[in-house]
Amino acid sequence: MSRPVLLLDIDGVVNVIQRSVDHRPPYHVWSPDQWNRYTAVVFEGHPNEQRWPILVSQMVVDFLTALSADVDIRWHTFWQQEA
């Protein structure tokens, strides 16, 4: 029997879109210690190198990790191969 598949949109769901001027996480959702910042680098060292800010809640990551025991999670994104 196959497992259910969850198509997960990363940007705006897992990677929080930062709308504030100072790029602060939405602390009204989770406390400051629940947020992690990363930078995704595409074409590192190449003239077309791109850097993308990543802001994720550890609570969301923990939930998805637990869910992955029962569901196949697939990254579904508008960005396609540029993601």
OpenMM code with the backbone's topology and positions (N, CA, C; nanometers):
from openmm import Vec3, app, unit

residues = "MET SER ARG PRO VAL LEU LEU LEU ASP ILE ASP GLY VAL VAL ASN VAL ILE GLN ARG SER VAL ASP HIS ARG PRO PRO TYR HIS VAL TRP SER PRO ASP GLN TRP ASN ARG TYR THR ALA VAL VAL PHE GLU GLY HIS PRO ASN GLU GLN ARG TRP PRO ILE LEU VAL SER GLN MET VAL VAL ASP PHE LEU THR ALA LEU SER ALA ASP VAL ASP ILE ARG TRP HIS THR PHE TRP GLN GLN GLU ALA".split()
positions = [
    Vec3(0.0848, -0.1184, 0.0000),
    Vec3(0.0000, 0.0000, 0.0000),
    Vec3(0.0892, 0.1245, 0.0000),
    Vec3(0.0572, 0.2210, -0.0841),
    Vec3(0.1387, 0.3425, -0.0918),
    Vec3(0.0994, 0.4417, 0.0182),
    Vec3(0.1965, 0.5215, 0.0540),
    Vec3(0.1738, 0.6223, 0.1574),
    Vec3(0.1121, 0.7466, 0.0956),
    Vec3(0.0373, 0.8238, 0.1732),
    Vec3(-0.0160, 0.9504, 0.1229),
    Vec3(0.0992, 1.0455, 0.0905),
    Vec3(0.0751, 1.1370, -0.0027),
    Vec3(0.1748, 1.2355, -0.0433),
    Vec3(0.1250, 1.3744, -0.0050),
    Vec3(0.2122, 1.4508, 0.0581),
    Vec3(0.1825, 1.5893, 0.0912),
    Vec3(0.2680, 1.6775, 0.0014),
    Vec3(0.2046, 1.7597, -0.0831),
    Vec3(0.2767, 1.8565, -0.1650),
    Vec3(0.2913, 1.9822, -0.0815),
    Vec3(0.4135, 2.0172, -0.0486),
    Vec3(0.4401, 2.1247, 0.0456),
    Vec3(0.5015, 2.2444, -0.0252),
    Vec3(0.4351, 2.3571, -0.0181),
    Vec3(0.4873, 2.4823, -0.0724),
    Vec3(0.5796, 2.5419, 0.0322),
    Vec3(0.7061, 2.5540, -0.0009),
    Vec3(0.8055, 2.5990, 0.0966),
    Vec3(0.7921, 2.7479, 0.1271),
    Vec3(0.7937, 2.8324, 0.0236),
    Vec3(0.7943, 2.9772, 0.0459),
    Vec3(0.6585, 3.0265, 0.0942),
    Vec3(0.6617, 3.0891, 0.2096),
    Vec3(0.5399, 3.1412, 0.2699),
    Vec3(0.4753, 3.0433, 0.3655),
    Vec3(0.5139, 2.9161, 0.3584),
    Vec3(0.4602, 2.8161, 0.4501),
    Vec3(0.5692, 2.7727, 0.5465),
    Vec3(0.6771, 2.7180, 0.4942),
    Vec3(0.7898, 2.6794, 0.5785),
    Vec3(0.8869, 2.7963, 0.5899),
    Vec3(0.9246, 2.8534, 0.4755),
    Vec3(1.0097, 2.9721, 0.4759),
    Vec3(0.9183, 3.0932, 0.4859),
    Vec3(0.9179, 3.1547, 0.6018),
    Vec3(0.8280, 3.2668, 0.6272),
    Vec3(0.8719, 3.3875, 0.5443),
    Vec3(0.7783, 3.4448, 0.4736),
    Vec3(0.8068, 3.5659, 0.3970),
    Vec3(0.8129, 3.6817, 0.4946),
    Vec3(0.9272, 3.7482, 0.4971),
    Vec3(0.9513, 3.8534, 0.5939),
    Vec3(0.9081, 3.9876, 0.5374),
    Vec3(0.8021, 4.0415, 0.5913),
    Vec3(0.7484, 4.1676, 0.5391),
    Vec3(0.7906, 4.2888, 0.6188),
    Vec3(0.8416, 4.2675, 0.7379),
    Vec3(0.8801, 4.3823, 0.8187),
    Vec3(1.0098, 4.4421, 0.7647),
    Vec3(1.0285, 4.5701, 0.7893),
    Vec3(1.1465, 4.6408, 0.7405),
    Vec3(1.2741, 4.5817, 0.7990),
    Vec3(1.2704, 4.5431, 0.9267),
    Vec3(1.3906, 4.4898, 0.9908),
    Vec3(1.3993, 4.3367, 0.9813),
    Vec3(1.3089, 4.2743, 0.9065),
    Vec3(1.3098, 4.1294, 0.8816),
    Vec3(1.3001, 4.0469, 1.0094),
    Vec3(1.2251, 4.0974, 1.1060),
    Vec3(1.2044, 4.0218, 1.2291),
    Vec3(1.0995, 3.9133, 1.2066),
    Vec3(1.1198, 3.7985, 1.2680),
    Vec3(1.0172, 3.6937, 1.2599),
    Vec3(0.8885, 3.7402, 1.3274),
    Vec3(0.7765, 3.6806, 1.2928),
    Vec3(0.6507, 3.7158, 1.3595),
    Vec3(0.6452, 3.6541, 1.4997),
    Vec3(0.6970, 3.7274, 1.5976),
    Vec3(0.7048, 3.6765, 1.7345),
    Vec3(0.5677, 3.6555, 1.7973),
    Vec3(0.4642, 3.7109, 1.7376),
    Vec3(0.3305, 3.6869, 1.7920),
    Vec3(0.2829, 3.5446, 1.7617),
    Vec3(0.3523, 3.4752, 1.6711),
    Vec3(0.3169, 3.3368, 1.6374),
    Vec3(0.3941, 3.2399, 1.7261),
    Vec3(0.5285, 3.2517, 1.7272),
    Vec3(0.6144, 3.1713, 1.8136),
    Vec3(0.7190, 3.2620, 1.8755),
    Vec3(0.7698, 3.2207, 1.9879),
    Vec3(0.8678, 3.3018, 2.0601),
    Vec3(0.9992, 3.3113, 1.9814),
    Vec3(1.0816, 3.4122, 2.0134),
    Vec3(1.2060, 3.4338, 1.9392),
    Vec3(1.2979, 3.3120, 1.9340),
    Vec3(1.3003, 3.2308, 2.0384),
    Vec3(1.3907, 3.1153, 2.0387),
    Vec3(1.3430, 3.0013, 1.9485),
    Vec3(1.2256, 3.0137, 1.8892),
    Vec3(1.1722, 2.9107, 1.8002),
    Vec3(1.2028, 2.9366, 1.6523),
    Vec3(1.2749, 3.0422, 1.6224),
    Vec3(1.3032, 3.0788, 1.4831),
    Vec3(1.4490, 3.0527, 1.4479),
    Vec3(1.4719, 3.0031, 1.3269),
    Vec3(1.6068, 2.9776, 1.2760),
    Vec3(1.6242, 3.0498, 1.1438),
    Vec3(1.7398, 3.1144, 1.1283),
    Vec3(1.7729, 3.1838, 1.0029),
    Vec3(1.8848, 3.1090, 0.9309),
    Vec3(1.8689, 3.0977, 0.7999),
    Vec3(1.9696, 3.0363, 0.7144),
    Vec3(1.9787, 3.1189, 0.5865),
    Vec3(2.0784, 3.0888, 0.5074),
    Vec3(2.0884, 3.1478, 0.3747),
    Vec3(2.1102, 3.0335, 0.2765),
    Vec3(2.0232, 3.0233, 0.1781),
    Vec3(2.0407, 2.9258, 0.0709),
    Vec3(2.1209, 2.9937, -0.0389),
    Vec3(2.2246, 2.9252, -0.0862),
    Vec3(2.3110, 2.9805, -0.1900),
    Vec3(2.2994, 2.8941, -0.3143),
    Vec3(2.2714, 2.9591, -0.4264),
    Vec3(2.2614, 2.8909, -0.5553),
    Vec3(2.3771, 2.9391, -0.6412),
    Vec3(2.4426, 2.8476, -0.7105),
    Vec3(2.5574, 2.8793, -0.7979),
    Vec3(2.6708, 2.9450, -0.7188),
    Vec3(2.7025, 2.8895, -0.6013),
    Vec3(2.8049, 2.9491, -0.5159),
    Vec3(2.9376, 2.9625, -0.5906),
    Vec3(2.9970, 3.0814, -0.5814),
    Vec3(3.1237, 3.1087, -0.6470),
    Vec3(3.1132, 3.1420, -0.7942),
    Vec3(2.9951, 3.1340, -0.8484),
    Vec3(2.9710, 3.1634, -0.9899),
    Vec3(2.9285, 3.3093, -1.0024),
    Vec3(2.9543, 3.3735, -1.1162),
    Vec3(2.9094, 3.5127, -1.1323),
    Vec3(2.7582, 3.5317, -1.1131),
    Vec3(2.6809, 3.4261, -1.1351),
    Vec3(2.5351, 3.4348, -1.1177),
    Vec3(2.4905, 3.3874, -0.9795),
    Vec3(2.5836, 3.3865, -0.8838),
    Vec3(2.5496, 3.3414, -0.7482),
    Vec3(2.4288, 3.4185, -0.6950),
    Vec3(2.3386, 3.3449, -0.6315),
    Vec3(2.2197, 3.4048, -0.5712),
    Vec3(2.2109, 3.3585, -0.4262),
    Vec3(2.1674, 3.4485, -0.3405),
    Vec3(2.1478, 3.4160, -0.1988),
    Vec3(2.0023, 3.4429, -0.1626),
    Vec3(1.9430, 3.3467, -0.0926),
    Vec3(1.8021, 3.3566, -0.0544),
    Vec3(1.7916, 3.3432, 0.0969),
    Vec3(1.7282, 3.4398, 0.1625),
    Vec3(1.7102, 3.4285, 0.3077),
    Vec3(1.6057, 3.3221, 0.3412),
    Vec3(1.6369, 3.2417, 0.4406),
    Vec3(1.5454, 3.1381, 0.4880),
    Vec3(1.5153, 3.1663, 0.6347),
    Vec3(1.3892, 3.1697, 0.6681),
    Vec3(1.3449, 3.1890, 0.8060),
    Vec3(1.2395, 3.0825, 0.8351),
    Vec3(1.2729, 2.9919, 0.9262),
    Vec3(1.1816, 2.8821, 0.9571),
    Vec3(1.1581, 2.8727, 1.1073),
    Vec3(1.0392, 2.8293, 1.1418),
    Vec3(1.0062, 2.8036, 1.2809),
    Vec3(1.0443, 2.6597, 1.3134),
    Vec3(1.1146, 2.6399, 1.4230),
    Vec3(1.1504, 2.5048, 1.4648),
    Vec3(1.0261, 2.4216, 1.4921),
    Vec3(0.9181, 2.4844, 1.5343),
    Vec3(0.7921, 2.4130, 1.5587),
    Vec3(0.7387, 2.3517, 1.4295),
    Vec3(0.7466, 2.4259, 1.3200),
    Vec3(0.6997, 2.3751, 1.1904),
    Vec3(0.7895, 2.2606, 1.1436),
    Vec3(0.9208, 2.2793, 1.1568),
    Vec3(1.0151, 2.1740, 1.1175),
    Vec3(0.9903, 2.0469, 1.1983),
    Vec3(0.9700, 2.0598, 1.3277),
    Vec3(0.9437, 1.9433, 1.4128),
    Vec3(0.8137, 1.8739, 1.3728),
    Vec3(0.7110, 1.9525, 1.3420),
    Vec3(0.5828, 1.8953, 1.2986),
    Vec3(0.5997, 1.8176, 1.1678),
    Vec3(0.6689, 1.8768, 1.0712),
    Vec3(0.6891, 1.8097, 0.9424),
    Vec3(0.7751, 1.6846, 0.9569),
    Vec3(0.8725, 1.6902, 1.0457),
    Vec3(0.9559, 1.5725, 1.0706),
    Vec3(0.8714, 1.4587, 1.1269),
    Vec3(0.7862, 1.4886, 1.2217),
    Vec3(0.6972, 1.3859, 1.2789),
    Vec3(0.5999, 1.3338, 1.1742),
    Vec3(0.5467, 1.4235, 1.0938),
    Vec3(0.4510, 1.3854, 0.9897),
    Vec3(0.5150, 1.2940, 0.8855),
    Vec3(0.6430, 1.3131, 0.8602),
    Vec3(0.7110, 1.2350, 0.7563),
    Vec3(0.7192, 1.0856, 0.7898),
    Vec3(0.6896, 1.0480, 0.9119),
    Vec3(0.6854, 0.9063, 0.9476),
    Vec3(0.5685, 0.8360, 0.8792),
    Vec3(0.4633, 0.9117, 0.8467),
    Vec3(0.3427, 0.8529, 0.7889),
    Vec3(0.3087, 0.9038, 0.6492),
    Vec3(0.3770, 1.0085, 0.6050),
    Vec3(0.3419, 1.0748, 0.4793),
    Vec3(0.4697, 1.1032, 0.4008),
    Vec3(0.4645, 1.0861, 0.2681),
    Vec3(0.5751, 1.1295, 0.1834),
    Vec3(0.5578, 1.2777, 0.1548),
    Vec3(0.6549, 1.3574, 0.1977),
    Vec3(0.6469, 1.5018, 0.1783),
    Vec3(0.7273, 1.5385, 0.0544),
    Vec3(0.6626, 1.6055, -0.0392),
    Vec3(0.7278, 1.6481, -0.1630),
    Vec3(0.7261, 1.7991, -0.1702),
    Vec3(0.8398, 1.8542, -0.2046),
    Vec3(0.8542, 1.9983, -0.2185),
    Vec3(0.7822, 2.0416, -0.3444),
    Vec3(0.6824, 2.1209, -0.3288),
    Vec3(0.6015, 2.1712, -0.4391),
    Vec3(0.6206, 2.3225, -0.4429),
    Vec3(0.6718, 2.3739, -0.5546),
    Vec3(0.7025, 2.5158, -0.5588),
    Vec3(0.6816, 2.5740, -0.6972),
    Vec3(0.6443, 2.6972, -0.6992),
    Vec3(0.6295, 2.7735, -0.8229),
    Vec3(0.7644, 2.7931, -0.8905),
    Vec3(0.8723, 2.7946, -0.8101),
    Vec3(1.0061, 2.8268, -0.8618),
    Vec3(1.0649, 2.7153, -0.9465),
    Vec3(1.0088, 2.5962, -0.9372),
    Vec3(1.0544, 2.4782, -1.0111),
    Vec3(1.2039, 2.4564, -0.9932),
    Vec3(1.2798, 2.4398, -1.1010),
    Vec3(1.4213, 2.4065, -1.0889),
    Vec3(1.5067, 2.5202, -1.0324),
    Vec3(1.4532, 2.6400, -1.0216),
    Vec3(1.5294, 2.7495, -0.9618),
    Vec3(1.5197, 2.7480, -0.8091),
    Vec3(1.4368, 2.6617, -0.7554),
    Vec3(1.4171, 2.6555, -0.6097),
    Vec3(1.5358, 2.5895, -0.5427),
] * unit.nanometer
topology = app.Topology()
chain = topology.addChain("A")
for resn in residues:
    res = topology.addResidue(resn, chain)
    for name in ("N", "CA", "C"):
        topology.addAtom(name, app.Element.getBySymbol(name[0]), res)
